Amino acid sequence: MPTYDYRCKNCDSLFSVDKSMNDPNPKTCPSCSSIKINRVWSNIQLKGCEKGSSSGDKNCGVSCSGNCGSCGCG
Ligand SMILES: [Zn+2]
């Protein structure tokens, strides 16, 4: 079962929820019960390094969501 990470915009706490794709998303922060929570895409990256891919000669193979500075491939 995949783990989904969320960040609360109210208290800035991070929390993870184990759920299946079909389960509903959590609606409130477990710390402060705020509804202002955002999904954090930390575990599941859908695309690799764009910079490395476009260069053609190197592909860092690290999913950095296009932020190549974070993976050091650029
Ligand atoms: Zn909160």
N, CA, C, O and the ligand as a Tripos MOL2 file, in Angstrom:
@<TRIPOS>MOLECULE
protein
  297   295    75     0     0
PROTEIN
NO_CHARGES

@<TRIPOS>ATOM
      1 N           0.8500   -1.1990    0.0000 N.3       1 MET1
      2 CA          0.0000    0.0000    0.0000 C.3       1 MET1
      3 C           0.8810    1.2430    0.0000 C.2       1 MET1
      4 O           1.7450    1.3890    0.8650 O.2       1 MET1
      5 N           0.6780    2.1150   -0.9350 N.am      2 PRO2
      6 CA          1.5540    3.2940   -1.0150 C.3       2 PRO2
      7 C           1.3200    4.2730    0.1320 C.2       2 PRO2
      8 O           0.2360    4.3560    0.7090 O.2       2 PRO2
      9 N           2.3550    4.9890    0.4240 N.am      3 THR3
     10 CA          2.2680    6.0220    1.4490 C.3       3 THR3
     11 C           2.1910    7.3850    0.7790 C.2       3 THR3
     12 O           2.9770    7.7000   -0.1150 O.2       3 THR3
     13 N           1.2510    8.1710    1.2140 N.am      4 TYR4
     14 CA          1.0850    9.5060    0.6680 C.3       4 TYR4
     15 C           1.4720   10.5210    1.7320 C.2       4 TYR4
     16 O           1.0660   10.4260    2.8900 O.2       4 TYR4
     17 N           2.2590   11.4850    1.3090 N.am      5 ASP5
     18 CA          2.7160   12.5040    2.2420 C.3       5 ASP5
     19 C           1.9410   13.7950    2.0370 C.2       5 ASP5
     20 O           1.6270   14.1770    0.9100 O.2       5 ASP5
     21 N           1.6470   14.4400    3.1130 N.am      6 TYR6
     22 CA          0.9190   15.7010    3.0630 C.3       6 TYR6
     23 C           1.5920   16.7020    3.9910 C.2       6 TYR6
     24 O           2.2250   16.3360    4.9810 O.2       6 TYR6
     25 N           1.4390   17.9570    3.6470 N.am      7 ARG7
     26 CA          1.9190   19.0160    4.5140 C.3       7 ARG7
     27 C           0.7600   19.9460    4.8440 C.2       7 ARG7
     28 O          -0.0250   20.3270    3.9760 O.2       7 ARG7
     29 N           0.6760   20.2970    6.1070 N.am      8 CYS8
     30 CA         -0.3620   21.2080    6.5420 C.3       8 CYS8
     31 C           0.1160   22.6440    6.3490 C.2       8 CYS8
     32 O           1.1970   23.0220    6.8020 O.2       8 CYS8
     33 N          -0.7020   23.4250    5.6750 N.am      9 LYS9
     34 CA         -0.3350   24.8190    5.4340 C.3       9 LYS9
     35 C          -0.5550   25.6750    6.6760 C.2       9 LYS9
     36 O          -0.0510   26.7940    6.7710 O.2       9 LYS9
     37 N          -1.2930   25.1480    7.5990 N.am     10 ASN10
     38 CA         -1.5880   25.9150    8.8070 C.3      10 ASN10
     39 C          -0.4780   25.7950    9.8470 C.2      10 ASN10
     40 O           0.0390   26.8030   10.3290 O.2      10 ASN10
     41 N          -0.1110   24.5510   10.1920 N.am     11 CYS11
     42 CA          0.9040   24.3530   11.2230 C.3      11 CYS11
     43 C           2.2150   23.8360   10.6430 C.2      11 CYS11
     44 O           3.1760   23.6090   11.3780 O.2      11 CYS11
     45 N           2.2550   23.6480    9.3080 N.am     12 ASP12
     46 CA          3.4770   23.2510    8.6150 C.3      12 ASP12
     47 C           3.9720   21.8730    9.0320 C.2      12 ASP12
     48 O           5.1570   21.5750    8.8840 O.2      12 ASP12
     49 N           3.1030   21.0470    9.5400 N.am     13 SER13
     50 CA          3.5390   19.7060    9.9060 C.3      13 SER13
     51 C           3.3990   18.7620    8.7210 C.2      13 SER13
     52 O           2.5000   18.9070    7.8930 O.2      13 SER13
     53 N           4.3020   17.8000    8.6560 N.am     14 LEU14
     54 CA          4.2490   16.7770    7.6270 C.3      14 LEU14
     55 C           3.6440   15.5170    8.2260 C.2      14 LEU14
     56 O           3.9390   15.1450    9.3620 O.2      14 LEU14
     57 N           2.8060   14.8760    7.4510 N.am     15 PHE15
     58 CA          2.2770   13.6010    7.9080 C.3      15 PHE15
     59 C           2.0680   12.6800    6.7270 C.2      15 PHE15
     60 O           1.8530   13.1240    5.6000 O.2      15 PHE15
     61 N           2.1330   11.3980    7.0020 N.am     16 SER16
     62 CA          1.9880   10.3850    5.9650 C.3      16 SER16
     63 C           0.7440    9.5570    6.2120 C.2      16 SER16
     64 O           0.3540    9.3000    7.3510 O.2      16 SER16
     65 N           0.1350    9.1510    5.1200 N.am     17 VAL17
     66 CA         -1.0690    8.3360    5.2180 C.3      17 VAL17
     67 C          -0.8870    7.1150    4.3280 C.2      17 VAL17
     68 O          -0.5910    7.2360    3.1390 O.2      17 VAL17
     69 N          -1.0660    5.9520    4.9110 N.am     18 ASP18
     70 CA         -1.0580    4.7280    4.1230 C.3      18 ASP18
     71 C          -2.4630    4.4660    3.6230 C.2      18 ASP18
     72 O          -3.3880    4.2490    4.4060 O.2      18 ASP18
     73 N          -2.6070    4.4900    2.3260 N.am     19 LYS19
     74 CA         -3.9360    4.2490    1.7790 C.3      19 LYS19
     75 C          -3.7940    3.7260    0.3730 C.2      19 LYS19
     76 O          -2.7490    3.8690   -0.2610 O.2      19 LYS19
     77 N          -4.8550    3.1210   -0.1040 N.am     20 SER20
     78 CA         -4.8420    2.6690   -1.4780 C.3      20 SER20
     79 C          -5.3080    3.8060   -2.3770 C.2      20 SER20
     80 O          -5.7910    4.8400   -1.9150 O.2      20 SER20
     81 N          -5.1460    3.5780   -3.6730 N.am     21 MET21
     82 CA         -5.5150    4.6130   -4.6330 C.3      21 MET21
     83 C          -7.0000    4.9570   -4.5330 C.2      21 MET21
     84 O          -7.4110    6.0810   -4.8210 O.2      21 MET21
     85 N          -7.7810    3.9900   -4.1280 N.am     22 ASN22
     86 CA         -9.2330    4.1800   -4.1240 C.3      22 ASN22
     87 C          -9.7490    4.8180   -2.8370 C.2      22 ASN22
     88 O         -10.8960    5.2570   -2.7600 O.2      22 ASN22
     89 N          -8.8820    4.8600   -1.8330 N.am     23 ASP23
     90 CA         -9.3150    5.4760   -0.5890 C.3      23 ASP23
     91 C          -9.3430    6.9860   -0.7380 C.2      23 ASP23
     92 O          -8.5580    7.5510   -1.4990 O.2      23 ASP23
     93 N         -10.2260    7.6300   -0.0320 N.am     24 PRO24
     94 CA        -10.2920    9.0970   -0.1250 C.3      24 PRO24
     95 C          -9.0720    9.7420    0.5340 C.2      24 PRO24
     96 O          -8.4560    9.1810    1.4400 O.2      24 PRO24
     97 N          -8.7550   10.9140    0.0560 N.am     25 ASN25
     98 CA         -7.6570   11.6520    0.6500 C.3      25 ASN25
     99 C          -8.0380   12.1460    2.0370 C.2      25 ASN25
    100 O          -9.2090   12.4120    2.3090 O.2      25 ASN25
    101 N          -7.0550   12.2670    2.9050 N.am     26 PRO26
    102 CA         -7.3560   12.8540    4.2130 C.3      26 PRO26
    103 C          -7.7970   14.2990    4.0320 C.2      26 PRO26
    104 O          -7.3150   15.0070    3.1480 O.2      26 PRO26
    105 N          -8.7100   14.7170    4.8750 N.am     27 LYS27
    106 CA         -9.2620   16.0580    4.6990 C.3      27 LYS27
    107 C          -8.7580   17.0450    5.7350 C.2      27 LYS27
    108 O          -8.8520   18.2590    5.5550 O.2      27 LYS27
    109 N          -8.2290   16.5120    6.8110 N.am     28 THR28
    110 CA         -7.7830   17.4170    7.8620 C.3      28 THR28
    111 C          -6.4060   17.0210    8.3800 C.2      28 THR28
    112 O          -5.9960   15.8620    8.3060 O.2      28 THR28
    113 N          -5.7130   18.0140    8.9000 N.am     29 CYS29
    114 CA         -4.4120   17.7920    9.5100 C.3      29 CYS29
    115 C          -4.5970   17.0620   10.8450 C.2      29 CYS29
    116 O          -5.4420   17.4470   11.6530 O.2      29 CYS29
    117 N          -3.8000   16.0000   11.0760 N.am     30 PRO30
    118 CA         -3.9420   15.2770   12.3420 C.3      30 PRO30
    119 C          -3.4420   16.0790   13.5430 C.2      30 PRO30
    120 O          -3.7610   15.7560   14.6870 O.2      30 PRO30
    121 N          -2.6630   17.1150   13.2810 N.am     31 SER31
    122 CA         -2.1190   17.8910   14.3920 C.3      31 SER31
    123 C          -3.0520   19.0150   14.8240 C.2      31 SER31
    124 O          -3.2910   19.2220   16.0140 O.2      31 SER31
    125 N          -3.5800   19.7430   13.8270 N.am     32 CYS32
    126 CA         -4.3600   20.9220   14.1780 C.3      32 CYS32
    127 C          -5.7640   20.8940   13.5740 C.2      32 CYS32
    128 O          -6.5490   21.8220   13.7660 O.2      32 CYS32
    129 N          -6.0730   19.8180   12.8400 N.am     33 SER33
    130 CA         -7.3930   19.6520   12.2290 C.3      33 SER33
    131 C          -7.7060   20.6920   11.1630 C.2      33 SER33
    132 O          -8.8610   20.8780   10.7790 O.2      33 SER33
    133 N          -6.6670   21.3650   10.6930 N.am     34 SER34
    134 CA         -6.8860   22.3050    9.5990 C.3      34 SER34
    135 C          -7.2120   21.5460    8.3260 C.2      34 SER34
    136 O          -6.7470   20.4240    8.1240 O.2      34 SER34
    137 N          -8.0040   22.1560    7.4790 N.am     35 ILE35
    138 CA         -8.3040   21.5280    6.1940 C.3      35 ILE35
    139 C          -7.3320   21.9780    5.1170 C.2      35 ILE35
    140 O          -7.4250   21.5450    3.9690 O.2      35 ILE35
    141 N          -6.4100   22.8370    5.4830 N.am     36 LYS36
    142 CA         -5.4590   23.3640    4.4930 C.3      36 LYS36
    143 C          -4.2490   22.4400    4.3910 C.2      36 LYS36
    144 O          -3.1590   22.7590    4.8670 O.2      36 LYS36
    145 N          -4.4680   21.2960    3.7630 N.am     37 ILE37
    146 CA         -3.3620   20.3640    3.5900 C.3      37 ILE37
    147 C          -3.0690   20.1780    2.1170 C.2      37 ILE37
    148 O          -3.9680   20.1630    1.2760 O.2      37 ILE37
    149 N          -1.8060   20.0390    1.8320 N.am     38 ASN38
    150 CA         -1.3750   19.8430    0.4620 C.3      38 ASN38
    151 C          -0.6570   18.5150    0.3150 C.2      38 ASN38
    152 O           0.0990   18.0990    1.1930 O.2      38 ASN38
    153 N          -0.8960   17.8720   -0.7790 N.am     39 ARG39
    154 CA         -0.1680   16.6510   -1.0990 C.3      39 ARG39
    155 C           1.2990   16.9970   -1.3390 C.2      39 ARG39
    156 O           1.6180   17.9970   -1.9840 O.2      39 ARG39
    157 N           2.1830   16.1560   -0.8110 N.am     40 VAL40
    158 CA          3.6130   16.3220   -1.0470 C.3      40 VAL40
    159 C           4.1030   15.1300   -1.8590 C.2      40 VAL40
    160 O           3.9430   13.9780   -1.4550 O.2      40 VAL40
    161 N           4.6910   15.4190   -2.9890 N.am     41 TRP41
    162 CA          5.1130   14.3400   -3.8870 C.3      41 TRP41
    163 C           6.5630   13.9790   -3.5930 C.2      41 TRP41
    164 O           7.4720   14.3390   -4.3420 O.2      41 TRP41
    165 N           6.7620   13.2750   -2.5090 N.am     42 SER42
    166 CA          8.1300   12.9250   -2.1570 C.3      42 SER42
    167 C           8.4610   11.4760   -2.4790 C.2      42 SER42
    168 O           9.5930   11.1680   -2.8540 O.2      42 SER42
    169 N           7.5000   10.5950   -2.3380 N.am     43 ASN43
    170 CA          7.7750    9.1760   -2.5570 C.3      43 ASN43
    171 C           7.5690    8.7680   -4.0080 C.2      43 ASN43
    172 O           8.3060    7.9390   -4.5440 O.2      43 ASN43
    173 N           6.5790    9.3460   -4.6240 N.am     44 ILE44
    174 CA          6.2530    8.9450   -5.9810 C.3      44 ILE44
    175 C           6.5940   10.0900   -6.9320 C.2      44 ILE44
    176 O           5.9310   11.1270   -6.9440 O.2      44 ILE44
    177 N           7.6290    9.8800   -7.7180 N.am     45 GLN45
    178 CA          8.0040   10.8860   -8.7000 C.3      45 GLN45
    179 C           7.6080   10.3720  -10.0770 C.2      45 GLN45
    180 O           7.9300    9.2430  -10.4480 O.2      45 GLN45
    181 N           6.9110   11.2050  -10.8200 N.am     46 LEU46
    182 CA          6.3790   10.7440  -12.0870 C.3      46 LEU46
    183 C           7.3090   11.0080  -13.2520 C.2      46 LEU46
    184 O           7.1550   10.4170  -14.3210 O.2      46 LEU46
    185 N           8.2620   11.8820  -13.0580 N.am     47 LYS47
    186 CA          9.1840   12.1470  -14.1530 C.3      47 LYS47
    187 C          10.5920   12.2940  -13.6200 C.2      47 LYS47
    188 O          10.8120   12.6820  -12.4730 O.2      47 LYS47
    189 N          11.5260   11.9780  -14.4710 N.am     48 GLY48
    190 CA         12.9230   12.0560  -14.0800 C.3      48 GLY48
    191 C          13.4710   13.4410  -14.3020 C.2      48 GLY48
    192 O          12.7360   14.4270  -14.3570 O.2      48 GLY48
    193 N          14.7630   13.4890  -14.4280 N.am     49 CYS49
    194 CA         15.4370   14.7660  -14.5450 C.3      49 CYS49
    195 C          15.3060   15.3040  -15.9590 C.2      49 CYS49
    196 O          15.8250   14.7070  -16.9020 O.2      49 CYS49
    197 N          14.6290   16.4070  -16.1120 N.am     50 GLU50
    198 CA         14.4260   16.9630  -17.4480 C.3      50 GLU50
    199 C          15.7250   17.4640  -18.0590 C.2      50 GLU50
    200 O          15.9580   17.3130  -19.2590 O.2      50 GLU50
    201 N          16.5430   18.0440  -17.2490 N.am     51 LYS51
    202 CA         17.7860   18.6050  -17.7460 C.3      51 LYS51
    203 C          18.6820   17.4970  -18.2910 C.2      51 LYS51
    204 O          19.2640   17.6240  -19.3680 O.2      51 LYS51
    205 N          18.7820   16.4130  -17.5320 N.am     52 GLY52
    206 CA         19.6110   15.2920  -17.9710 C.3      52 GLY52
    207 C          19.0550   14.6410  -19.2150 C.2      52 GLY52
    208 O          19.8090   14.1880  -20.0760 O.2      52 GLY52
    209 N          17.7420   14.5910  -19.3160 N.am     53 SER53
    210 CA         17.1280   13.9360  -20.4550 C.3      53 SER53
    211 C          17.3290   14.7510  -21.7220 C.2      53 SER53
    212 O          17.5900   14.1970  -22.7900 O.2      53 SER53
    213 N          17.2070   16.0640  -21.6020 N.am     54 SER54
    214 CA         17.2960   16.8990  -22.7910 C.3      54 SER54
    215 C          18.7220   16.9780  -23.3070 C.2      54 SER54
    216 O          18.9320   17.1960  -24.5000 O.2      54 SER54
    217 N          19.6940   16.8060  -22.4430 N.am     55 SER55
    218 CA         21.0770   16.8860  -22.8840 C.3      55 SER55
    219 C          21.4330   15.6720  -23.7350 C.2      55 SER55
    220 O          22.3260   15.7320  -24.5800 O.2      55 SER55
    221 N          20.7340   14.5860  -23.5050 N.am     56 GLY56
    222 CA         20.9370   13.4220  -24.3300 C.3      56 GLY56
    223 C          22.1220   12.5620  -23.9390 C.2      56 GLY56
    224 O          22.0910   11.3450  -24.1240 O.2      56 GLY56
    225 N          23.1480   13.1640  -23.4120 N.am     57 ASP57
    226 CA         24.3520   12.3680  -23.1540 C.3      57 ASP57
    227 C          24.4590   11.9250  -21.7070 C.2      57 ASP57
    228 O          25.2780   11.0700  -21.3690 O.2      57 ASP57
    229 N          23.6380   12.5050  -20.8620 N.am     58 LYS58
    230 CA         23.6610   12.0280  -19.4970 C.3      58 LYS58
    231 C          22.2700   12.0590  -18.8970 C.2      58 LYS58
    232 O          21.4770   12.9740  -19.1180 O.2      58 LYS58
    233 N          22.0220   11.0470  -18.1520 N.am     59 ASN59
    234 CA         20.7320   10.9340  -17.4790 C.3      59 ASN59
    235 C          21.0140   10.5110  -16.0490 C.2      59 ASN59
    236 O          21.4880    9.4060  -15.7850 O.2      59 ASN59
    237 N          20.7170   11.3950  -15.1600 N.am     60 CYS60
    238 CA         21.0940   11.1390  -13.7710 C.3      60 CYS60
    239 C          20.3060    9.9830  -13.1830 C.2      60 CYS60
    240 O          20.7320    9.3690  -12.2050 O.2      60 CYS60
    241 N          19.1520    9.6810  -13.7810 N.am     61 GLY61
    242 CA         18.3650    8.5720  -13.2700 C.3      61 GLY61
    243 C          17.6970    8.8800  -11.9530 C.2      61 GLY61
    244 O          17.0340    8.0200  -11.3720 O.2      61 GLY61
    245 N          17.8620   10.0750  -11.4850 N.am     62 VAL62
    246 CA         17.2700   10.4590  -10.2170 C.3      62 VAL62
    247 C          16.0300   11.2900  -10.4980 C.2      62 VAL62
    248 O          16.0530   12.2100  -11.3160 O.2      62 VAL62
    249 N          14.9800   10.9650   -9.8280 N.am     63 SER63
    250 CA         13.7690   11.7420   -9.9910 C.3      63 SER63
    251 C          13.8700   13.0200   -9.1750 C.2      63 SER63
    252 O          13.7580   13.0080   -7.9490 O.2      63 SER63
    253 N          14.0820   14.1130   -9.8770 N.am     64 CYS64
    254 CA         14.2390   15.3710   -9.1680 C.3      64 CYS64
    255 C          13.1370   16.3460   -9.5620 C.2      64 CYS64
    256 O          13.2030   17.5300   -9.2290 O.2      64 CYS64
    257 N          12.1470   15.8610  -10.2560 N.am     65 SER65
    258 CA         11.0160   16.6950  -10.6540 C.3      65 SER65
    259 C          11.4460   17.9220  -11.4400 C.2      65 SER65
    260 O          10.8430   18.9880  -11.3250 O.2      65 SER65
    261 N          12.4750   17.7670  -12.2270 N.am     66 GLY66
    262 CA         12.9330   18.8760  -13.0450 C.3      66 GLY66
    263 C          13.8060   19.8610  -12.3120 C.2      66 GLY66
    264 O          14.3750   20.7730  -12.9120 O.2      66 GLY66
    265 N          13.9100   19.6740  -11.0150 N.am     67 ASN67
    266 CA         14.7820   20.5550  -10.2290 C.3      67 ASN67
    267 C          16.1570   19.9220  -10.1580 C.2      67 ASN67
    268 O          16.5160   19.2780   -9.1720 O.2      67 ASN67
    269 N          16.9290   20.1190  -11.2370 N.am     68 CYS68
    270 CA         18.1880   19.3790  -11.3730 C.3      68 CYS68
    271 C          19.2140   19.8190  -10.3450 C.2      68 CYS68
    272 O          20.1740   19.0950  -10.0810 O.2      68 CYS68
    273 N          19.0290   20.9770   -9.7710 N.am     69 GLY69
    274 CA         19.9710   21.4000   -8.7590 C.3      69 GLY69
    275 C          19.9630   20.5020   -7.5470 C.2      69 GLY69
    276 O          20.9400   20.4310   -6.8000 O.2      69 GLY69
    277 N          18.8570   19.8190   -7.3570 N.am     70 SER70
    278 CA         18.7370   18.9880   -6.1680 C.3      70 SER70
    279 C          19.3840   17.6290   -6.3450 C.2      70 SER70
    280 O          19.7140   16.9640   -5.3630 O.2      70 SER70
    281 N          19.5680   17.2060   -7.5930 N.am     71 CYS71
    282 CA         20.1420   15.8830   -7.7960 C.3      71 CYS71
    283 C          21.5760   15.9540   -8.2950 C.2      71 CYS71
    284 O          22.2770   14.9420   -8.3200 O.2      71 CYS71
    285 N          22.0110   17.1290   -8.6880 N.am     72 GLY72
    286 CA         23.4140   17.2920   -9.0590 C.3      72 GLY72
    287 C          23.7730   16.7920  -10.4350 C.2      72 GLY72
    288 O          24.9550   16.6760  -10.7620 O.2      72 GLY72
    289 N          22.7640   16.4880  -11.2640 N.am     73 CYS73
    290 CA         23.0720   15.9170  -12.5760 C.3      73 CYS73
    291 C          23.4460   17.0120  -13.5640 C.2      73 CYS73
    292 O          24.1160   16.7460  -14.5620 O.2      73 CYS73
    293 N          23.0200   18.2380  -13.2930 N.am     74 GLY74
    294 CA         23.2360   19.2880  -14.2510 C.3      74 GLY74
    295 C          24.6130   19.8990  -14.1190 C.2      74 GLY74
    296 O          24.9570   20.8130  -14.8680 O.2      74 GLY74
    297 ZN         -1.8570   21.3310   10.8920 Zn       75 ZN75
@<TRIPOS>BOND
     1     1     2 1
     2     2     3 1
     3     3     4 2
     4     3     5 am
     5     5     6 1
     6     6     7 1
     7     7     8 2
     8     7     9 am
     9     9    10 1
    10    10    11 1
    11    11    12 2
    12    11    13 am
    13    13    14 1
    14    14    15 1
    15    15    16 2
    16    15    17 am
    17    17    18 1
    18    18    19 1
    19    19    20 2
    20    19    21 am
    21    21    22 1
    22    22    23 1
    23    23    24 2
    24    23    25 am
    25    25    26 1
    26    26    27 1
    27    27    28 2
    28    27    29 am
    29    29    30 1
    30    30    31 1
    31    31    32 2
    32    31    33 am
    33    33    34 1
    34    34    35 1
    35    35    36 2
    36    35    37 am
    37    37    38 1
    38    38    39 1
    39    39    40 2
    40    39    41 am
    41    41    42 1
    42    42    43 1
    43    43    44 2
    44    43    45 am
    45    45    46 1
    46    46    47 1
    47    47    48 2
    48    47    49 am
    49    49    50 1
    50    50    51 1
    51    51    52 2
    52    51    53 am
    53    53    54 1
    54    54    55 1
    55    55    56 2
    56    55    57 am
    57    57    58 1
    58    58    59 1
    59    59    60 2
    60    59    61 am
    61    61    62 1
    62    62    63 1
    63    63    64 2
    64    63    65 am
    65    65    66 1
    66    66    67 1
    67    67    68 2
    68    67    69 am
    69    69    70 1
    70    70    71 1
    71    71    72 2
    72    71    73 am
    73    73    74 1
    74    74    75 1
    75    75    76 2
    76    75    77 am
    77    77    78 1
    78    78    79 1
    79    79    80 2
    80    79    81 am
    81    81    82 1
    82    82    83 1
    83    83    84 2
    84    83    85 am
    85    85    86 1
    86    86    87 1
    87    87    88 2
    88    87    89 am
    89    89    90 1
    90    90    91 1
    91    91    92 2
    92    91    93 am
    93    93    94 1
    94    94    95 1
    95    95    96 2
    96    95    97 am
    97    97    98 1
    98    98    99 1
    99    99   100 2
   100    99   101 am
   101   101   102 1
   102   102   103 1
   103   103   104 2
   104   103   105 am
   105   105   106 1
   106   106   107 1
   107   107   108 2
   108   107   109 am
   109   109   110 1
   110   110   111 1
   111   111   112 2
   112   111   113 am
   113   113   114 1
   114   114   115 1
   115   115   116 2
   116   115   117 am
   117   117   118 1
   118   118   119 1
   119   119   120 2
   120   119   121 am
   121   121   122 1
   122   122   123 1
   123   123   124 2
   124   123   125 am
   125   125   126 1
   126   126   127 1
   127   127   128 2
   128   127   129 am
   129   129   130 1
   130   130   131 1
   131   131   132 2
   132   131   133 am
   133   133   134 1
   134   134   135 1
   135   135   136 2
   136   135   137 am
   137   137   138 1
   138   138   139 1
   139   139   140 2
   140   139   141 am
   141   141   142 1
   142   142   143 1
   143   143   144 2
   144   143   145 am
   145   145   146 1
   146   146   147 1
   147   147   148 2
   148   147   149 am
   149   149   150 1
   150   150   151 1
   151   151   152 2
   152   151   153 am
   153   153   154 1
   154   154   155 1
   155   155   156 2
   156   155   157 am
   157   157   158 1
   158   158   159 1
   159   159   160 2
   160   159   161 am
   161   161   162 1
   162   162   163 1
   163   163   164 2
   164   163   165 am
   165   165   166 1
   166   166   167 1
   167   167   168 2
   168   167   169 am
   169   169   170 1
   170   170   171 1
   171   171   172 2
   172   171   173 am
   173   173   174 1
   174   174   175 1
   175   175   176 2
   176   175   177 am
   177   177   178 1
   178   178   179 1
   179   179   180 2
   180   179   181 am
   181   181   182 1
   182   182   183 1
   183   183   184 2
   184   183   185 am
   185   185   186 1
   186   186   187 1
   187   187   188 2
   188   187   189 am
   189   189   190 1
   190   190   191 1
   191   191   192 2
   192   191   193 am
   193   193   194 1
   194   194   195 1
   195   195   196 2
   196   195   197 am
   197   197   198 1
   198   198   199 1
   199   199   200 2
   200   199   201 am
   201   201   202 1
   202   202   203 1
   203   203   204 2
   204   203   205 am
   205   205   206 1
   206   206   207 1
   207   207   208 2
   208   207   209 am
   209   209   210 1
   210   210   211 1
   211   211   212 2
   212   211   213 am
   213   213   214 1
   214   214   215 1
   215   215   216 2
   216   215   217 am
   217   217   218 1
   218   218   219 1
   219   219   220 2
   220   219   221 am
   221   221   222 1
   222   222   223 1
   223   223   224 2
   224   223   225 am
   225   225   226 1
   226   226   227 1
   227   227   228 2
   228   227   229 am
   229   229   230 1
   230   230   231 1
   231   231   232 2
   232   231   233 am
   233   233   234 1
   234   234   235 1
   235   235   236 2
   236   235   237 am
   237   237   238 1
   238   238   239 1
   239   239   240 2
   240   239   241 am
   241   241   242 1
   242   242   243 1
   243   243   244 2
   244   243   245 am
   245   245   246 1
   246   246   247 1
   247   247   248 2
   248   247   249 am
   249   249   250 1
   250   250   251 1
   251   251   252 2
   252   251   253 am
   253   253   254 1
   254   254   255 1
   255   255   256 2
   256   255   257 am
   257   257   258 1
   258   258   259 1
   259   259   260 2
   260   259   261 am
   261   261   262 1
   262   262   263 1
   263   263   264 2
   264   263   265 am
   265   265   266 1
   266   266   267 1
   267   267   268 2
   268   267   269 am
   269   269   270 1
   270   270   271 1
   271   271   272 2
   272   271   273 am
   273   273   274 1
   274   274   275 1
   275   275   276 2
   276   275   277 am
   277   277   278 1
   278   278   279 1
   279   279   280 2
   280   279   281 am
   281   281   282 1
   282   282   283 1
   283   283   284 2
   284   283   285 am
   285   285   286 1
   286   286   287 1
   287   287   288 2
   288   287   289 am
   289   289   290 1
   290   290   291 1
   291   291   292 2
   292   291   293 am
   293   293   294 1
   294   294   295 1
   295   295   296 2
@<TRIPOS>SUBSTRUCTURE
     1 MET1         2 RESIDUE 1 A MET
     2 PRO2         6 RESIDUE 1 A PRO
     3 THR3        10 RESIDUE 1 A THR
     4 TYR4        14 RESIDUE 1 A TYR
     5 ASP5        18 RESIDUE 1 A ASP
     6 TYR6        22 RESIDUE 1 A TYR
     7 ARG7        26 RESIDUE 1 A ARG
     8 CYS8        30 RESIDUE 1 A CYS
     9 LYS9        34 RESIDUE 1 A LYS
    10 ASN10       38 RESIDUE 1 A ASN
    11 CYS11       42 RESIDUE 1 A CYS
    12 ASP12       46 RESIDUE 1 A ASP
    13 SER13       50 RESIDUE 1 A SER
    14 LEU14       54 RESIDUE 1 A LEU
    15 PHE15       58 RESIDUE 1 A PHE
    16 SER16       62 RESIDUE 1 A SER
    17 VAL17       66 RESIDUE 1 A VAL
    18 ASP18       70 RESIDUE 1 A ASP
    19 LYS19       74 RESIDUE 1 A LYS
    20 SER20       78 RESIDUE 1 A SER
    21 MET21       82 RESIDUE 1 A MET
    22 ASN22       86 RESIDUE 1 A ASN
    23 ASP23       90 RESIDUE 1 A ASP
    24 PRO24       94 RESIDUE 1 A PRO
    25 ASN25       98 RESIDUE 1 A ASN
    26 PRO26      102 RESIDUE 1 A PRO
    27 LYS27      106 RESIDUE 1 A LYS
    28 THR28      110 RESIDUE 1 A THR
    29 CYS29      114 RESIDUE 1 A CYS
    30 PRO30      118 RESIDUE 1 A PRO
    31 SER31      122 RESIDUE 1 A SER
    32 CYS32      126 RESIDUE 1 A CYS
    33 SER33      130 RESIDUE 1 A SER
    34 SER34      134 RESIDUE 1 A SER
    35 ILE35      138 RESIDUE 1 A ILE
    36 LYS36      142 RESIDUE 1 A LYS
    37 ILE37      146 RESIDUE 1 A ILE
    38 ASN38      150 RESIDUE 1 A ASN
    39 ARG39      154 RESIDUE 1 A ARG
    40 VAL40      158 RESIDUE 1 A VAL
    41 TRP41      162 RESIDUE 1 A TRP
    42 SER42      166 RESIDUE 1 A SER
    43 ASN43      170 RESIDUE 1 A ASN
    44 ILE44      174 RESIDUE 1 A ILE
    45 GLN45      178 RESIDUE 1 A GLN
    46 LEU46      182 RESIDUE 1 A LEU
    47 LYS47      186 RESIDUE 1 A LYS
    48 GLY48      190 RESIDUE 1 A GLY
    49 CYS49      194 RESIDUE 1 A CYS
    50 GLU50      198 RESIDUE 1 A GLU
    51 LYS51      202 RESIDUE 1 A LYS
    52 GLY52      206 RESIDUE 1 A GLY
    53 SER53      210 RESIDUE 1 A SER
    54 SER54      214 RESIDUE 1 A SER
    55 SER55      218 RESIDUE 1 A SER
    56 GLY56      222 RESIDUE 1 A GLY
    57 ASP57      226 RESIDUE 1 A ASP
    58 LYS58      230 RESIDUE 1 A LYS
    59 ASN59      234 RESIDUE 1 A ASN
    60 CYS60      238 RESIDUE 1 A CYS
    61 GLY61      242 RESIDUE 1 A GLY
    62 VAL62      246 RESIDUE 1 A VAL
    63 SER63      250 RESIDUE 1 A SER
    64 CYS64      254 RESIDUE 1 A CYS
    65 SER65      258 RESIDUE 1 A SER
    66 GLY66      262 RESIDUE 1 A GLY
    67 ASN67      266 RESIDUE 1 A ASN
    68 CYS68      270 RESIDUE 1 A CYS
    69 GLY69      274 RESIDUE 1 A GLY
    70 SER70      278 RESIDUE 1 A SER
    71 CYS71      282 RESIDUE 1 A CYS
    72 GLY72      286 RESIDUE 1 A GLY
    73 CYS73      290 RESIDUE 1 A CYS
    74 GLY74      294 RESIDUE 1 A GLY
    75 ZN75       297 GROUP 0 **** ****
